[in-house]
Amino acid sequence: MAGDFRFTFGPWNIHEGADPFGPTVRSSVAFGTKLDLYKKLGFDGVQLHDDDAVPDLNDLSAKQIVAAASELKKALDEHGLVAEFVAPRLWEDPRTIDGGFTNNDPANRAYAMDRAKKTIDIARALGTKLIVLWFAREGTYFREAKDSRTATLQIAEALTRMLDYDPQIKIAIEPKPNEPMDVNYIPTTGHAIALGALTSDPSRIGVNIESAHAILAGLDPSDEMGFALAHGKLWSVHLNDQNGLKFDEDKSFASVDIRRAFNQVRVLDRHDYGKNGEWVGLDVKALRTQKDAAATKHLSNSREVFLRLLEISRAMDESAVQAMIAERDYEELDLYITHALIGG
């Protein structure tokens, strides 16, 4: 029962405040300025999309992409930071309107595959072996528009091609049940892990579990994490919170349900998460109502709450907990946990 916790976030978590229903409300912050903030906020690692690391990479040659990524590696080193992972952004280009790997147009599928390989090149230059895949548009608005068996095999083939392209990388799938597509083909942790069995090297396919995505699937994030831990497949987490089955809110960790957050911290700690180099990633957005000067509190607050919940969990009398469980006195256990969380 001794996790080892280091924290990361992506530069998109310091943002201008746009949401699905309104435009930006805050000033943009330069990427270099964001890097200056990481250590001040208590973070040692950076999550990156491919075009966070190398802007406009579609217009660059392979050599130029690696050169740009190498320059970023120097900047990260200067700030005492490391890249946790790189993720291909396969949902914004016009060629991926109908998906990337599952696109009905072979030319567009080829584009997605090429972009994934460029992401691997960037990751190699940045010194990380972890690729995160969010299948944002690998789904459909109408089931009849795509065949789910074919789509599943198309995704598996793409994963195999990525694994074969670099035998050192590991791929962490970030499952989500909906948004931006109505139907997503890999909606849960179980789907993601099972998908790995269809690839050339299942040992290199794992998951990145986001709290909100599990909640949107009607599942408990700590249970999803436990399932992945049982399979040895939990390679990253995106902690945040979610107020029910709305759009993906990316609220600060524990801001909606502190007990749900407590159980996420507890399952990670009890099963030594981080001992093999895994990071605690946050994917939290500042509320639209935050003013510019206070638009990083969601990051420092989330990290602070995680560490406080860790203290609470580690301070619990485990022998007393086990005695309640042995007696099947779950009401007493419930009260014990409640008192631990409210300080009673």
Secondary structure, 3 states (H helix, E strand, C coil): CCCCCCEEECHHHCCCCCECCECCCCCCCCHHHHHHHHHHHCCCEEEEEHHHHCCCHHHCCHHHHHHHHHHHHHHHHHCCCEEEEEECCCCCCHHHCCCCCCCCCHHHHHHHHHHHHHHHHHHHHHCCCEEEEECCCCEECCHHHCCHHHHHHHHHHHHHHHHHHCCCCEEEEECCCCCCCCEECCCCHHHHHHHHCCCCCHHHEEEEEEHHHHHHCCCCHHHHHHHHHHCCCEEEEEECECCCCCCCCCECCCCCCHHHHHHHHHHHHHCCCCCCCCCEEECCCCCCCCCHHHCCHHHHHHHHHHHHHHHHHHHCCHHHHHHHHHCCCHHHHHHHHHHHHHCC
